[in-house]
Amino acid sequence: MKTKEPAAHRRKGRPLSFDRDVALNQAMLLFWQHGYEATSLNDLTTALGVTPSSIYTVFGDKKGLFLAAVGHYVSGGPVTSQTIIDGAASARDAAWGLLQAAAIGSSGADTPAGCLLASSAISCSDAASEVKETLAGLRRGIEAMLEQRIAQAIASGELPPSADADALAGHVMAVIQGISTLARDGAPREKLLRVATTAMQAWPARAGAEAR
């Protein structure tokens, strides 16, 4: 969909029509690289090639653009946290799939290092509490989906009754957060995948089952 700025707000410069999805992708990469608060409106208008009034017209403000970019990030492809969890053959595979996706996604050649949700949340001050809470809510949603899948695995006998669904889901999310930090610090993908593999050694298994 093409969105054009009203004539009354037009300023000289590049054409003031833009593709919303392209704009969201560019904004997403900028926020991913620098974080929410460190990314200025001037940074955004320069990267997107539009005027501030274009951003206000389409997204409301910088916060609105950021939240739209986050939505683009979490649903911008065929593989999402939900599809990983729903498509996994077991709760263990769901956990491994999330960790593997975090390691690969945090070390892409064409994207900034780390995870947008994790790195942006860390860099948010109290002044951006609404943004910080939105990001935390998204992470809690992923954790809740995984916890539900683990609870189902315990109920079905896939995992032992002693397994702690809440702790296991929290452990996976904590490792994902750590993977993002390691990636931002320059750790290569190979190390991130080894961290993910090591984390799975804490996963409970049926008696006699071979650990991953």
Backbone hydrogen bonds in HBPLUS format (Angstrom, degrees):
<---DONOR---> <-ACCEPTOR-->    atom                        ^
c    i                          cat <-CA-CA->   ^        H-A-AA   ^      H-
h    n   atom  resd res      DA  || num        DHA   H-A  angle D-A-AA Bond
n    s   type  num  typ     dist DA aas  dist angle  dist       angle   num
A0020-ARG N   A0001-MET O   3.40 MM  19  6.28 171.0  2.41 171.2 170.4     1
A0003-THR N   A0018-PHE O   3.20 MM  15  5.82 164.6  2.22 154.7 157.3     2
A0018-PHE N   A0003-THR O   3.39 MM  15  5.82 152.8  2.47 136.7 143.0     3
A0005-GLU N   A0016-LEU O   3.29 MM  11  5.96 158.4  2.34 156.9 163.0     4
A0009-HIS N   A0006-PRO O   2.99 MM   3  5.66 154.5  2.05 119.1 126.3     5
A0010-ARG N   A0007-ALA O   3.17 MM   3  5.21 165.6  2.20 107.5 111.9     6
A0023-ALA N   A0019-ASP O   2.90 MM   4  6.13 163.2  1.93 158.3 163.6     7
A0024-LEU N   A0020-ARG O   2.84 MM   4  6.06 157.0  1.90 149.4 155.7     8
A0025-ASN N   A0021-ASP O   2.97 MM   4  6.16 154.4  2.03 144.2 150.9     9
A0026-GLN N   A0022-VAL O   2.98 MM   4  6.25 159.1  2.02 151.0 156.3    10
A0027-ALA N   A0023-ALA O   2.88 MM   4  6.08 162.6  1.91 151.6 156.8    11
A0028-MET N   A0024-LEU O   2.79 MM   4  5.86 155.5  1.85 144.9 152.5    12
A0029-LEU N   A0025-ASN O   3.08 MM   4  6.30 159.7  2.12 146.9 150.6    13
A0030-LEU N   A0026-GLN O   3.12 MM   4  6.36 152.8  2.20 143.6 151.1    14
A0031-PHE N   A0027-ALA O   2.89 MM   4  6.13 170.1  1.90 161.3 162.8    15
A0032-TRP N   A0028-MET O   2.83 MM   4  5.88 153.7  1.90 146.6 155.2    16
A0033-GLN N   A0029-LEU O   2.97 MM   4  6.07 148.2  2.07 139.0 146.4    17
A0034-HIS N   A0030-LEU O   3.00 MM   4  6.18 165.3  2.02 153.6 157.1    18
A0035-GLY N   A0031-PHE O   2.63 MM   4  4.72 146.2  1.74 134.1 141.4    19
A0039-THR N   A0036-TYR O   3.39 MM   3  5.59 148.8  2.49 101.2 109.7    20
A0044-LEU N   A0040-SER O   3.10 MM   4  6.45 155.7  2.16 147.1 153.1    21
A0045-THR N   A0041-LEU O   2.90 MM   4  6.18 165.7  1.92 154.9 158.0    22
A0046-THR N   A0042-ASN O   2.99 MM   4  6.05 156.7  2.04 146.1 152.5    23
A0047-ALA N   A0043-ASP O   2.99 MM   4  6.16 163.0  2.02 147.5 152.2    24
A0048-LEU N   A0044-LEU O   2.84 MM   4  5.92 161.7  1.88 154.1 159.5    25
A0049-GLY N   A0045-THR O   2.80 MM   4  5.49 126.9  2.09 131.1 143.4    26
A0050-VAL N   A0045-THR O   3.15 MM   5  5.07 140.1  2.32 131.3 140.9    27
A0054-SER N   A0051-THR O   3.00 MM   3  5.34 135.4  2.21 106.9 118.9    28
A0055-ILE N   A0052-PRO O   3.06 MM   3  5.24 116.8  2.48  99.8 114.4    29
A0056-TYR N   A0052-PRO O   2.97 MM   4  6.33 160.3  2.01 153.9 159.8    30
A0057-THR N   A0053-SER O   2.85 MM   4  5.93 153.7  1.92 141.8 149.0    31
A0058-VAL N   A0054-SER O   3.05 MM   4  6.19 161.9  2.08 148.9 152.7    32
A0059-PHE N   A0055-ILE O   2.76 MM   4  5.50 158.8  1.81 148.6 156.1    33
A0060-GLY N   A0056-TYR O   2.98 MM   4  4.24 134.6  2.19 107.8 116.5    34
A0065-LEU N   A0061-ASP O   3.01 MM   4  6.34 153.5  2.08 150.6 158.1    35
A0066-PHE N   A0062-LYS O   2.86 MM   4  6.13 158.0  1.91 150.9 157.2    36
A0067-LEU N   A0063-LYS O   2.91 MM   4  6.16 167.8  1.92 156.4 158.7    37
A0068-ALA N   A0064-GLY O   3.01 MM   4  6.14 151.6  2.10 140.2 148.3    38
A0069-ALA N   A0065-LEU O   2.84 MM   4  6.05 148.9  1.93 145.0 154.3    39
A0070-VAL N   A0066-PHE O   2.82 MM   4  6.14 149.4  1.91 151.2 160.1    40
A0071-GLY N   A0067-LEU O   2.99 MM   4  6.23 154.8  2.05 141.5 148.0    41
A0072-HIS N   A0068-ALA O   2.95 MM   4  6.23 147.8  2.06 140.9 150.0    42
A0073-TYR N   A0069-ALA O   2.88 MM   4  6.14 143.9  2.01 139.7 150.0    43
A0074-VAL N   A0070-VAL O   2.94 MM   4  6.25 160.9  1.98 158.5 161.0    44
A0075-SER N   A0071-GLY O   3.17 MM   4  6.13 136.1  2.37 139.1 149.1    45
A0076-GLY N   A0072-HIS O   2.81 MM   4  4.97 100.4  2.46 137.6 146.1    46
A0084-ILE N   A0080-THR O   2.92 MM   4  6.15 154.3  1.99 154.4 161.8    47
A0085-ILE N   A0081-SER O   3.02 MM   4  6.24 165.6  2.04 150.1 153.3    48
A0086-ASP N   A0082-GLN O   2.79 MM   4  5.87 170.7  1.80 155.8 159.1    49
A0087-GLY N   A0083-THR O   2.89 MM   4  5.58 144.9  2.01 132.2 141.4    50
A0094-ALA N   A0090-SER O   2.97 MM   4  6.28 144.2  2.10 141.3 151.6    51
A0095-ALA N   A0091-ALA O   2.96 MM   4  6.30 158.4  2.01 151.4 155.8    52
A0096-TRP N   A0092-ARG O   2.90 MM   4  6.16 167.5  1.91 154.9 158.6    53
A0097-GLY N   A0093-ASP O   2.78 MM   4  5.82 153.3  1.85 140.7 148.8    54
A0098-LEU N   A0094-ALA O   3.05 MM   4  6.31 154.2  2.12 146.7 152.2    55
A0099-LEU N   A0095-ALA O   3.04 MM   4  6.33 163.4  2.07 152.6 157.0    56
A0100-GLN N   A0096-TRP O   2.81 MM   4  5.94 165.5  1.83 156.2 160.5    57
A0101-ALA N   A0097-GLY O   2.92 MM   4  5.97 158.3  1.97 141.9 148.4    58
A0102-ALA N   A0098-LEU O   2.94 MM   4  6.12 148.7  2.04 141.9 150.6    59
A0103-ALA N   A0099-LEU O   2.98 MM   4  6.27 157.7  2.03 149.1 154.5    60
A0104-ILE N   A0100-GLN O   2.97 MM   4  6.21 163.2  2.00 153.2 157.5    61
A0105-GLY N   A0101-ALA O   2.72 MM   4  5.68 161.5  1.76 146.0 152.7    62
A0106-SER N   A0102-ALA O   2.90 MM   4  5.76 141.6  2.05 138.7 147.3    63
A0107-SER N   A0104-ILE O   3.18 MM   3  5.38 157.8  2.23 105.6 112.4    64
A0114-GLY N   A0106-SER O   2.91 MM   8  4.05 155.7  1.96 121.2 121.3    65
A0119-SER N   A0115-CYS O   2.85 MM   4  5.89 171.3  1.86 165.3 166.7    66
A0120-SER N   A0116-LEU O   3.04 MM   4  5.74 158.2  2.09 140.5 147.2    67
A0121-ALA N   A0117-LEU O   3.34 MM   4  6.14 149.9  2.44 127.9 135.7    68
A0122-ILE N   A0118-ALA O   3.13 MM   4  6.34 158.8  2.18 150.6 155.8    69
A0123-SER N   A0119-SER O   3.25 MM   4  6.39 150.3  2.34 140.5 147.6    70
A0124-CYS N   A0121-ALA O   3.27 MM   3  5.29 158.7  2.32 101.7 108.1    71
A0128-ALA N   A0125-SER O   3.01 MM   3  5.58 155.6  2.08 113.6 120.7    72
A0129-SER N   A0126-ASP O   3.20 MM   3  4.98 131.2  2.46 119.0 111.6    73
A0132-LYS N   A0128-ALA O   2.96 MM   4  6.21 164.9  1.98 156.4 161.4    74
A0133-GLU N   A0129-SER O   2.87 MM   4  6.01 155.8  1.93 146.2 152.1    75
A0134-THR N   A0130-GLU O   2.99 MM   4  6.18 149.6  2.09 141.1 149.5    76
A0135-LEU N   A0131-VAL O   3.02 MM   4  6.32 160.6  2.05 154.8 158.8    77
A0136-ALA N   A0132-LYS O   2.96 MM   4  6.20 158.0  2.01 145.3 152.0    78
A0137-GLY N   A0133-GLU O   2.82 MM   4  5.97 150.2  1.91 143.5 151.7    79
A0138-LEU N   A0134-THR O   3.07 MM   4  6.40 148.1  2.18 144.5 152.2    80
A0139-ARG N   A0135-LEU O   3.09 MM   4  6.44 159.1  2.13 150.3 155.4    81
A0140-ARG N   A0136-ALA O   2.84 MM   4  6.08 157.3  1.89 150.0 157.0    82
A0141-GLY N   A0137-GLY O   2.93 MM   4  6.10 144.4  2.06 139.3 148.9    83
A0142-ILE N   A0138-LEU O   3.15 MM   4  6.50 152.5  2.23 145.9 151.8    84
A0143-GLU N   A0139-ARG O   2.95 MM   4  6.23 164.1  1.98 152.0 156.6    85
A0144-ALA N   A0140-ARG O   2.83 MM   4  6.00 152.9  1.91 145.8 153.1    86
A0145-MET N   A0141-GLY O   3.08 MM   4  6.32 153.9  2.15 144.4 150.5    87
A0146-LEU N   A0142-ILE O   3.06 MM   4  6.37 160.5  2.10 152.0 157.0    88
A0147-GLU N   A0143-GLU O   2.82 MM   4  6.02 160.9  1.86 150.8 156.9    89
A0148-GLN N   A0144-ALA O   2.95 MM   4  6.10 156.4  2.01 145.7 151.5    90
A0149-ARG N   A0145-MET O   3.11 MM   4  6.37 154.0  2.18 142.0 148.8    91
A0150-ILE N   A0146-LEU O   2.90 MM   4  6.20 154.0  1.97 152.3 159.8    92
A0151-ALA N   A0147-GLU O   2.85 MM   4  6.08 159.3  1.89 150.8 156.6    93
A0152-GLN N   A0148-GLN O   2.99 MM   4  6.23 151.7  2.08 145.2 152.3    94
A0153-ALA N   A0149-ARG O   3.06 MM   4  6.32 145.9  2.18 137.8 147.2    95
A0153-ALA N   A0150-ILE O   3.01 MM   3  4.92 115.6  2.44  92.1 108.4    96
A0154-ILE N   A0150-ILE O   2.93 MM   4  6.29 146.9  2.04 150.2 159.3    97
A0155-ALA N   A0151-ALA O   3.00 MM   4  6.22 160.8  2.04 147.0 152.1    98
A0156-SER N   A0152-GLN O   2.97 MM   4  6.14 143.8  2.10 143.2 152.4    99
A0158-GLU N   A0153-ALA O   2.84 MM   5  4.87 122.3  2.18 154.8 160.2   100
A0159-LEU N   A0153-ALA O   3.09 MM   6  5.55 152.3  2.17 119.4 117.9   101
A0157-GLY N   A0154-ILE O   3.25 MM   3  5.27 152.8  2.33 100.2 108.2   102
A0163-ALA N   A0160-PRO O   3.01 MM   3  5.60 166.1  2.03 120.1 124.6   103
A0168-LEU N   A0164-ASP O   2.89 MM   4  6.04 163.9  1.91 159.4 164.4   104
A0169-ALA N   A0165-ALA O   3.02 MM   4  6.10 165.6  2.05 147.7 151.6   105
A0170-GLY N   A0166-ASP O   3.00 MM   4  6.12 158.0  2.05 143.7 150.6   106
A0171-HIS N   A0167-ALA O   2.79 MM   4  5.93 147.7  1.90 144.6 153.7   107
A0172-VAL N   A0168-LEU O   3.06 MM   4  6.35 159.2  2.11 148.6 152.8   108
A0173-MET N   A0169-ALA O   3.11 MM   4  6.39 162.7  2.14 149.4 153.8   109
A0174-ALA N   A0170-GLY O   2.90 MM   4  6.08 150.9  1.99 145.0 153.3   110
A0175-VAL N   A0171-HIS O   2.97 MM   4  6.22 156.0  2.03 150.6 156.6   111
A0176-ILE N   A0172-VAL O   2.95 MM   4  6.22 155.8  2.01 148.6 155.6   112
A0177-GLN N   A0173-MET O   3.01 MM   4  6.24 154.6  2.07 143.9 150.2   113
A0178-GLY N   A0174-ALA O   2.96 MM   4  6.25 152.7  2.03 142.3 150.2   114
A0179-ILE N   A0175-VAL O   2.75 MM   4  6.02 151.7  1.83 152.0 160.1   115
A0180-SER N   A0176-ILE O   3.08 MM   4  6.36 154.9  2.15 146.0 151.6   116
A0181-THR N   A0177-GLN O   3.14 MM   4  6.50 155.9  2.20 145.1 151.2   117
A0182-LEU N   A0178-GLY O   2.90 MM   4  6.17 164.4  1.92 155.3 159.2   118
A0183-ALA N   A0179-ILE O   2.93 MM   4  6.11 158.3  1.98 148.4 154.5   119
A0184-ARG N   A0180-SER O   2.97 MM   4  6.22 156.4  2.02 148.4 154.6   120
A0185-ASP N   A0181-THR O   3.01 MM   4  6.26 136.7  2.20 141.4 153.5   121
A0185-ASP N   A0182-LEU O   3.08 MM   3  5.00 126.1  2.39  91.6 106.2   122
A0187-ALA N   A0182-LEU O   2.96 MM   5  5.42 167.0  1.98 145.8 141.8   123
A0186-GLY N   A0183-ALA O   2.96 MM   3  5.08 159.1  2.00 105.2 111.5   124
A0191-LYS N   A0188-PRO O   3.11 MM   3  5.53 124.4  2.43 107.1 119.4   125
A0192-LEU N   A0188-PRO O   3.16 MM   4  6.52 160.7  2.20 151.3 157.2   126
A0193-LEU N   A0189-ARG O   2.89 MM   4  6.16 156.7  1.95 160.0 165.4   127
A0194-ARG N   A0190-GLU O   3.11 MM   4  6.34 146.0  2.23 137.2 146.5   128
A0194-ARG N   A0191-LYS O   3.07 MM   3  4.97 116.6  2.48  91.9 107.9   129
A0195-VAL N   A0191-LYS O   2.89 MM   4  6.21 151.7  1.97 152.0 159.8   130
A0196-ALA N   A0192-LEU O   3.02 MM   4  6.31 154.3  2.09 142.7 149.6   131
A0197-THR N   A0193-LEU O   2.90 MM   4  6.14 157.1  1.95 145.8 151.9   132
A0198-THR N   A0194-ARG O   2.88 MM   4  6.05 159.7  1.92 148.0 153.5   133
A0199-ALA N   A0195-VAL O   2.95 MM   4  6.15 152.6  2.02 146.3 153.6   134
A0200-MET N   A0196-ALA O   3.25 MM   4  6.55 142.3  2.40 141.1 149.9   135
A0200-MET N   A0197-THR O   3.16 MM   3  5.28 127.4  2.45  96.8 109.9   136
A0201-GLN N   A0198-THR O   3.04 MM   3  5.38 155.1  2.11 107.9 115.8   137
A0202-ALA N   A0199-ALA O   3.25 MM   3  5.98 165.9  2.27 116.2 120.3   138
A0203-TRP N   A0200-MET O   3.01 MM   3  5.19 161.4  2.05 107.9 113.3   139
A0209-ALA N   A0206-ARG O   2.92 MM   3  5.32 163.0  1.95 132.0 134.7   140
